Amino acid sequence: MALLDCPDRHEAYLALRATLHALRDRLTIEEAAQLAAQLPMLIRGFYYESWDPTGKPLKERHREEFLARIKQELRPRQTDPERVARAVFQVLANRISEGEIEDVEHVLPKEIRDLWPATIQQGQRQ
C-alpha cells in the first residue's frame, strides 16, 4: 500500500495478485512452486488462485507483454502496470530470500528482469 501510495487495502491486494499471476505464469512450474513456498499463506492463496499449469511457462519475452498481463487484472484506476510491478517486486525482494530472487530473475528475460529493484540497484546481472 505504501509503495503504491494506495490507501485502499483491497486495491493493493488486487495489484499484488495481478503481478503475482503474471510472474507465476512466466516462471517454470518448478520455479513457481519454489517461490510460492516462501510466500506467506494468505499471499500464496492469491498466487495460486485460478492457476492452470498447462502450457506454462508463457513465452513472454518483452516488458510490454508482461505488463499487459498485469493491466488485464487491474482496476481501471490503476493504470500504470509498470509502477505496480516494480512495487510488488520490491516487496518480494524485501521478503523472499536473496537466493530465490536470483533464481526467479535467472529464468526471466532481461526486459522483465530489469523491473526488479535488485537488478536496477546492482546493475545488470549476467
Secondary structure, DSSP 4 states (H G I P E B T S, - for coil): -TTTT---HHHHHHHHHHHHHHHHHHS-HHHHHHHHHTS-HHHHHHHHTT---TTPSP---SHHHHHHHHHHHS-TT---HHHHHHHHHHHHHHHS-HHHHHHHHHHS-HHHHTTSHHHHHH----
